[in-house]
């Protein structure tokens, strides 16, 4: 029997395997960007930044904070959030540069637009364009630690493509979204599989094997080491994306997931992240447990 309150992925306790993606035909109606023909399409026009918006940020394509400074807090959602920090032309240029590194000449604009439509949804309090921007900035900071930074970059963009708080297979479905999008750009099967594996490996409790998978996992956890107030706001943003779960169940599961992280020898899997962020992350997570 199905659970009365389905638990989203970030509340899951560690597991030994990852669920396979379900049929795309069973996706909810607003997942219409996954067209039946196996291509991506928009369901609404994409909002872009006004002309004159700066494009000289550390990571091309999205405005982001300096990764060497304090981590940014997640702001309250607003309808213009996606437009204010998104530079479409710079993002297209960044994707073209990535594709050239893979010896591919293709127009990534349709795929980017489909992703931005999803990530810019005002109902996304945490898994949104701002979060992608911050994670891309950290990828740039730690680029030398990556074996294939292009694969990690694409995985960073696609990993939050599907967000349904009532389900626990968002990573697998996002990986399928990536497969369709990258195939449409002419990316070969092996590289598509690499990106898909990276995305699926981010599911809480999944076996994280490759060095790039460990780096991607750590990039997704950098906010655990944020300043206390920003960390608390991030936790509130996560809660806001799961309003279908009652408080008692949500916080019991969330605290259990945090406790499972803290009993492990390390929060961060890579040395580059552990050396810089481990102490702050443990302090924040421990404070969250004490507050419960």
N, C-alpha and C positions, 0 to 999 in steps of 0.2 A: 504494500500500500504506500502511496506517495506521502511524503512528509507534509504536515499541515503548513509548516513554514519552511519552504525550501531555503537552503543555506548557500549564500554566494561563495565563490571560490576563496576569497581572502579570509573567510571564517572557518575554512575546513581545517581539521586536524591533519597531520601528516598521513599520507597514504602511500601504498607501494606501487600503484599503477595509475595511469591517466585514462580517463574515459575517452572513447572514440567520438568523433563528431557525429551528430545525428543528421538525418536528412535535411537538406536546406529547405525542402518543401514544407517542413514543419516549423520554420522560423516564424516569429510573430510578424504581423503585417508591416510594421515600420522597418523591417529588415529588407525592404524591397530593393535596396541597392544591390542585392545579390540576385541578379536576373536569372530567369530560368535557363536562358541560353548559355550560362556560364560566363557572363561578362558583367562588368560593373556599370551601373548607371545611377544618376542622381534622381532623387525624389523631390528635391527642392533646390532653388538656386543657392549657390554658395555666396556667403557674405565675405567681402574682401576688405582689407584695410584701405583707407582713403589714400589718394595720391599724395606723395610727400612723406609718407610714413617711413621711418628709418629702416635701412636694410643692412647696417653695418654691425649687427650684433655678433657675438662670439660664434654662434651657430647659425648658418644661413637658413632662412625660411621662417623662423619663429623668433619672436623676442624672448629672451631668457635672461635670467640673472647670472652674474659671474659665478661659476661653480666654486671659485676659491673663497667666496664670501659666504655669509649666512644663507642657508637655504630659504627660498621664498615660501611664504604661507599660501595656502589655497584660499582665494577670495570667495566671497559669497557669489553664487551663480547669478549671471545677468545675461540678458538676451544678446547683448553686444560683445560679450566676452570673446567669442571666437573671432569676431571681426577686428577687435582692437589690436591683437597681437599677431595676426597672421599676415604674412607677406607672401602672396601667392607666387609672384614672379621669382622671388628669391628661393622659395621652396622648389619650384620647378627646376631652377638652375642647379640646386643642390642634388636633386634626384638625377638629373641628367649627368652630373659629374660622377655620381655613384655608378650609374649604368655604364658610363664609359670605362670605368675601372673594370667592369665585367665585359668590356668589348661589345656593348649593346647600344644601338642608336634608336631610341624610341621616345615618343612623347608621353611623359608620365602624367600630364595634366588631368585626364579623366579619372585616373586612380586616386590622385591627390584630392581632387574635388569630392569624390565619394567618401574618402576618409575624413576630410574636413567637415563634411555634412554631419557625420556621426560624432566626431570628437568635439564639434562645436555646439552640440545640443545643450541648451541651457539647463537641462535636467541632470547633466553630468557635473557633480560637485567635486569629484576627485579625478576620475579617469577621463581627462579632457585634454584640450590643446595645450593648456599651460603645463600640464604634467609632462606631456610629450616634449615640450620645449626644454624643460628642466633636465629631462633624462638625456636628450640629445646633447645638451651642454656638457653633461658629465661624460658622455661617450667621447666627446671631443677632448675633454681633459685627460681621459684615460686611454686615448686612442692607441698609444704605444703598447698597451697591455692586451690589445685585441689581436687575434689571429686574422680575422676577417671583419674589419670595422664596417664594411658595406653591409654585410649580412646582419650584423647587430643593428645597424641603422634602420634597415627595412623592418627588422623584427620590432624595434622600438615604435615605429609608426603603426604597424599592424596589430600589435599585441592587445590593444584596447578597442579594436574595431567593433567587436560585438560585446555589448554590455547589457545583460539582462539579469538583474539582481535576483530574480526568482529561480535562476538556474545555476548549476555549478560546472558547466562545460563551456564557459565563455572562451577559455584559451584554445580549446580544440576547434571551436567554431571560428574564432579569429584566425587561426592557422589556415582554415579552409578559405576564408576570405582572402588571405594573403596568397594562397595558391592560385586562385582565380585572377587576382590582380597582377601578380608577377608573370603568370603565364601569358596574359594579354600583352605584356611588355616584351615578350620574347625571351624571358629568362629560362635557362635550361633546367631540366628536371632535377639534377643534382643540387643546384643552388636553391631551387624552390624547396626541396626537401630540407636543406640546411636551415633556411629561414623558418619553415614550419616547425622543425624540431626545436629551434630556439624558443619559439613562442610557446609551444606545449610545455617546455621545460620550466616555464615560469609558474606553472600551477603549484600552489602550496602543497608541499609534500612530495612533489615529483622528483625523480632521480635526476640530479643535475650532474651530467658527466663531463662534457667538454669544457675547456677553459673559457670559450666564448659564452657558453650557457651560464657559467658561474659569474662572469662579468655582467651579463645582462640581468641576472637575478640581483646582483648587488646594486646595479644602477636603479632597479626598481625599488630598492629598500633605502636609498639615500635619505629619504625624509624621516626615517627613524632617528637619524642623527641631527635633525634640525634643532633650532632653538626651541626651548620648552613651549612657548606660546604657539609657535608655528606647528610644532608636533601635535599639540592639543587640537588645533584647528583642522589639521589633516585627519585626525581621528573623527572629529565631528563631521567632516566632509564624507568620510567613508560611511558613517552612520546614516547620513542623509540620503545615500544611494540605496539604502535597504529599509525603507520605511514600511515595507510589507511585513517585516519581522518585528515582533513585539520586543520592547526593551529588555525584558527579563531573559528572553532567549538570545537576543542579539549579543548582549554584553557577556552572558555566560560563555557563549561560543568564542567571542572575541578575546576574552581574558584567557580562555583555554589555549587559543592559538598563540597568544603572546607568551604564555608560560612555556609552551612547547618550544618556542624560539629561544627563550632564555636558558633552558636547561641544556641546550646544545653547547659545545665548546666555543662556538663562534657564531655570531649573527651574520657576518659577512664571509663569503667563501673565498674571495681573492685577497691576496696580501695587500694590494694597492688600496682596497677599500677598508680592510680591517685596520691597517696602520693608522688611517686617517679618521675613521668614523666609529669604530667599535665601542670605545668608551662612552661617547655621547649617546649612541643608540641604546646601549644597555641602561644608561641612566634614565632615559626617557621611558623605555619599556618597563623598567622596574617601578618607576613613579606611577605609571598607569596601573600596575598591579596593586600598588599600595592604595591608590585612590578608589579602587573597587571595593 
